[in-house]
Amino acid sequence: MAVDTFYPDTIPLPLKQGYVLKPRPNVRRTELEQGAGRVRRNGRQKPTELAVVWELTQYELMLLQGFHEHQADEGTAWFGMRLLTYVGLVICEVRFKGEINQPKQAGHLWQVSATLEVREIPRLSEEDYAILVAESGDALFAAIPRVHHVVATALWPSLDDDPTAIGEDVPTFIGAVHTFHPLLNGLWSNP
């Protein structure tokens, strides 16, 4: 990721309600008079639009508008932001697409919506997919607390023995699965 600016921790993340990922087509299709049409991929990167909604206090609304104007340069600058994606919560490179929509007051909170342009939504690599598809999903999720214990005690003691730390940080978990697959395979098959 080649950004210097990050979404501030002082502003809440968008709500799950109204959160809609809209990938732009990454293939070009040419219909032919006879036979099947030709389909070709434009590239590996798949830009995505993301509709988001925030519920903010007056103070948080001021911070969001300030961030949009001064650090996100009114939608021209890319910045890092933690987003809920297909592989969990990860930091993505995003920018505002246009203005923040006019806030609507809902009680003491303000509802604000915007569209973000996400440079690329992280996806499973082909190798990670091959490992995960070969395993039972139920066994995989049942093993998360045991995997967390191994990872937290051996690799990252700072995770503070919280099994959700890896469960919520799916890229870290997938990396651990990929790196320690033989060990994990033994854990999954011996409950």
N, C-alpha and C positions, 0 to 999 in steps of 0.2 A: 504494500500500500504506500503510495507516494503522496501522502497528505501531511501537512503540518498542523492543521486545525482539527479539533475534535469537538463533538457535541458536548456541552457542559454537563457535568454531573448534577448541577444545581437545578436543572430543568428535567422534570419527569419524562420518561419515554412515552411514545404514543400509546393509546389504548389498543387492546386487541379488537375491540368493537370498531368496525369501519376500516380495519386493516386489510387492504386488498393488494396483492401482488399481481401485476399485469405484465408478464414478459412480452417483449416485442418479438415478432417473428424473426427467426434467425436463418430461415431458409427461403430461397426464391424458387418459385414454381412457374414453369412455362408449359402451358397446355399445347399439345400438338393436334393437328387435324386427325391423325390416325395413331392409335396406340396410346400407351401410357405417357403422361406428361413427364418432363424433365425436372428433377428436383436437385438443387445444389445448395450447400451450406454457405452462408456469407462469411462466416468466421467462427472462432471458438467462443468469443465473448458474447454474452447474451444480455444486453441492457434491459432493465426492467423499470417500470413505473410503479410507485407504491403510494396508494392513497392512505393518508394517516389522519387521525383525530387525536387531539389532546384535550384534557380537562385540566385547566390551570387556574391557580389563584391569580389575583391581580399582579402580585410580585413576579410570579413565574411567567406570566404573559409579557410583562415588561422585559424580562430576561430573554425570552424567545424572540421578541421583536428586535431587541438589540443585537442578539446573535445573528439573526437573519440579515440585518442591515450592515453590521460592522465586520463580523468574521466570515459569514457566508457570502458577503458581498452581493446581497440581494439576489442570490441564486446563480451567480457566475462562478463561485469558488466551490471546489470539491472539499468535503470534510469527512472525517471518520465518525461513524455513529453505530452504536450497538442496535442490531435489528433482529427480529425473530424471522428466521429463514427456514428453508427445508431441512437444514441440518442443525437447527437450534439457534440460540442467541450468539451472534458473531458480529464483530465490527466490520462494517462494509463502507465502501467509498461512495458517498452520496452527495447530491446537491439539490437545492430547492428548484422545482420547475415552476417558475413564476412566483407570484406573491403568495403570502400567507392569506388565506381567506378571512374575510371580516369576522372577527370573533362575535359569538352570540352568548349572552349571559344566561346561565342556567343556575339560578339561585345565587350563591356566593362564588360560584366557579364560572369560568369562561370556557366555552367550547370553541376550539380553533381547529381548522382543517387545512391541509396543504397536500400537494403532490410532490413526492421526492423522486428523483431520477437516481437509480442505483446502477453503478457502473457494471457490476457483475454480482449475481447472487451465488454464494459458494454452494457447490454441489459435491456429492461423493465422487472420488476418483474411481476409475475403472477397477483398480486394485482393491480399494476399500469396499466397493460394491461387491466384488467377487467373494471377499471374506464374509461380509455381512449376509449375503444371500445364502451362503452355505450353512449358516447357523440358524437355529430356531430363535425367532423373535422373543417368544416367552422366556426361553432360557437366558437369552441375552439380557433382558430387563430384570429378570430375577437375580442375575449375577452382579448387577451394578453395585450393591453394597459391598460384596466381597472384592470386586475389582477396585472399588474406591479404597478399601482398607489396604490392599497391596500397593496401590499407587501412592496413597497418602503417607503410608509409613515408610516405604522404600524410596520414593522419588521426590514427593513434594510434601514434607511434613507440615508445611504452612497451610495446607487445606483444612486444618483444624477438625479432622474427622467428621466432616459433614458429607454424607453420601450424595446429597443433592448438588454439591459443588461440581461434581463431574456430570451428574445427570442433566444439569442445566447448561453445562458447557460442553455441548456435544462434540465440537471439533477436538477438544482435548481428549474426550473419551474415545473417539474414533482413532485418534493418533495412538492412544494407549492400546486399543484393540489391535491395530496394525503392527505396532512394535512388539507387543507381548502376546501375539496370537497363540503360540504353542502353550504358554502358561495359562492363558485365559481358557483355551479349549479344555484343559484339564479341570479348571474350576467349574465350567459350565456343565461338564459331563459328570462331575462328582459333587452333587449338592450336599 
